[in-house]
């Protein structure tokens, strides 16, 4: 399952309200996957999901923060963080597709 986490932490690229962001993503990119409420993915007020994704004492190995919007995280059905992809990685890339079953 894909879940989007809108954030305005990177050069104010997501300034709108949740409804505006959902509408924009649907109309312009055909997004049909769920979007979480806009939250912070960096800094002291970061979303608990991103606290887990970026703290190796919690996820087992990854300490890096998202560097830009569209950073991708692959989490197993068992809740194990498997891989982190930079925003430059196409979500339909062979690398990602080969890991998703």
C-alpha positions as CSV (number, residue, x, y, z in Angstrom):
1,X,0.0,0.0,0.0
2,X,1.2,3.5,-0.8
3,X,0.5,6.3,1.7
4,X,1.4,9.9,1.0
5,X,2.5,12.2,3.7
6,X,2.2,15.9,2.6
7,X,4.6,18.3,4.3
8,X,5.6,21.9,3.8
9,X,9.1,21.4,5.1
10,X,10.9,21.7,1.8
11,X,10.9,25.3,0.4
12,X,7.1,25.6,1.2
13,X,6.0,23.3,-1.6
14,X,2.8,22.2,0.2
15,X,1.3,25.4,1.5
16,X,-2.4,24.4,1.1
17,X,-4.8,22.7,3.4
18,X,-5.3,18.9,3.4
19,X,-8.3,19.2,1.1
20,X,-6.4,21.4,-1.4
21,X,-3.4,19.1,-1.4
22,X,-5.6,16.0,-2.0
23,X,-7.5,17.8,-4.8
24,X,-4.3,19.0,-6.5
25,X,-2.7,15.5,-6.3
26,X,-5.8,13.8,-7.7
27,X,-6.4,16.3,-10.5
28,X,-2.7,16.8,-11.6
29,X,-1.2,13.4,-10.9
30,X,-4.1,11.0,-10.7
31,X,-3.3,10.1,-7.1
32,X,-5.7,7.5,-5.7
33,X,-3.7,6.3,-2.7
34,X,-4.5,7.6,0.8
35,X,-2.9,10.8,1.9
36,X,-2.2,11.5,5.6
37,X,-2.9,14.9,7.1
38,X,-0.2,17.4,6.3
39,X,2.5,17.3,9.0
40,X,6.2,17.8,9.5
41,X,8.6,15.2,8.3
42,X,11.7,17.0,9.7
43,X,12.5,19.0,12.8
44,X,11.3,18.8,16.4
45,X,7.6,18.6,15.5
46,X,8.0,15.7,13.0
47,X,5.2,13.2,12.5
48,X,5.7,10.0,14.7
49,X,6.0,7.9,11.5
50,X,9.0,10.0,10.4
51,X,10.5,9.8,13.9
52,X,10.5,6.1,13.4
53,X,11.7,6.2,9.8
54,X,14.7,8.4,10.6
55,X,15.9,7.0,14.0
56,X,17.9,3.8,13.9
57,X,17.2,3.1,17.5
58,X,13.6,2.8,16.5
59,X,13.7,1.3,13.0
60,X,16.9,-0.8,13.3
61,X,19.2,0.9,10.8
62,X,18.3,4.2,9.2
63,X,19.3,7.5,10.8
64,X,18.8,9.8,7.7
65,X,16.1,12.4,7.5
66,X,14.2,12.9,4.3
67,X,16.2,15.3,2.1
68,X,13.3,16.5,-0.1
69,X,9.7,15.8,-0.9
70,X,8.9,12.5,-2.4
71,X,11.5,10.5,-0.4
72,X,10.2,6.9,-0.5
73,X,10.3,4.3,2.3
74,X,9.7,0.6,1.8
75,X,8.2,-1.0,4.9
76,X,7.4,-4.7,5.0
77,X,4.0,-6.0,6.0
78,X,5.7,-7.0,9.3
79,X,6.6,-3.4,10.0
80,X,10.3,-3.7,9.1
81,X,12.0,-0.7,7.3
82,X,13.5,-2.4,4.3
83,X,14.9,0.5,2.1
84,X,14.9,4.2,1.6
85,X,14.8,5.8,-1.8
86,X,15.7,9.5,-2.6
87,X,13.1,11.7,-4.2
88,X,14.9,11.3,-7.5
89,X,14.0,7.6,-7.7
90,X,11.0,7.1,-9.9
91,X,8.3,5.2,-8.0
92,X,7.9,3.0,-11.0
93,X,11.6,2.2,-11.3
94,X,12.8,-1.3,-11.8
95,X,14.6,-1.1,-8.4
96,X,11.3,-0.3,-6.5
97,X,9.2,-2.6,-8.6
98,X,11.5,-5.6,-8.0
99,X,11.1,-5.2,-4.3
100,X,7.3,-4.9,-4.2
101,X,5.5,-8.1,-4.6
